[in-house]
Amino acid sequence: MRLCFHGTLVRGERLNLEDRLRAAARFGYTAVDCGHAELNALPASNPYGPWRELGLVPGLVGGLIGASPFAPEDAFTQGIQGLDRRAAAAAEAGATMTGMVLPNRSDLPEPQARAMILERLRRIGQGLAGSGIRVAVEFLGVRSLRPELAHPFLQSYAATLELLTETGDEQIGLLLDAYHWYASGTSAAAVAATPASRLVYLHINDCKPGPLDQIQDADRLLPGEGVIDLPAWLRAVAATGYDGCIAPEVLGPRLQGMTTAGAATACADGIWSAMRAAGLEA
């Protein structure tokens, strides 16, 4: 798997894309998440020089899908206008994926919300067609998120995977976050049974002990510090044949007070340790 430098590793520093590329290379990361606007701002004379010089590739490129999945119809339609052009430009830079988050609660009853999201995912797939860019759809398993919204929506791994499969589009897959996997109570066996074609990107982190329904999304630990069986999770992912990017996403206070160097090093060490414990090549 390819270790990806996630934006949460930047701690209180103003780092532009080239700064992040150099930090990533320094601390053993071989991919870097970035924004579409950052790729567009690279010097026209040698736009991908720093990437190639440092042996790096783009991880998840944000900003290609310009609207949230539950945005009003006009806003969603406007947000995906030009998606084909943005995707083609990102692919030229070596990118292979973008992302979006599916909230696990909605103002709409689930059947209505599901039908709308299915139709919107298919439209996104049409915009990405032929670009080589896939969309990593994040499943949220933390139950405490957005309690003000009336209706639960896709609160299981199986239901999310079923929806993505129903699109009929191999460009649309899953962003699997260890924290949300654990909070949802999903088994490692369910992950191992997932077709590799449906896994697009991984987030790794760890969780404090406590009841699953009380887990807080923004109170995460470094990989290896908590109660998630990360070796079992990693073995399950490996069983699918997945060999893409894995990025640390440690939200909340755990990284506060750390430098970018400290956060990047601590997260990388935790990931490599979990991979060795899983019997995987680090």
PyMOL commands that set and color helices and strands:
alter all, ss='L'
color gray80, all
select helices_A, chain A and resi 7-9+17-26+36-40+49-54+73-80+83-92+110-128+157-166+178-184+188-192+196-198+212-214+230-239+253-255+260-277
alter helices_A, ss='H'
color red, helices_A
select strands_A, chain A and resi 2-5+31-35+57-62+97-102+105-106+134-139+151-152+172-177+199-204+245-248
alter strands_A, ss='S'
color yellow, strands_A
deselect
rebuild
show_as cartoon
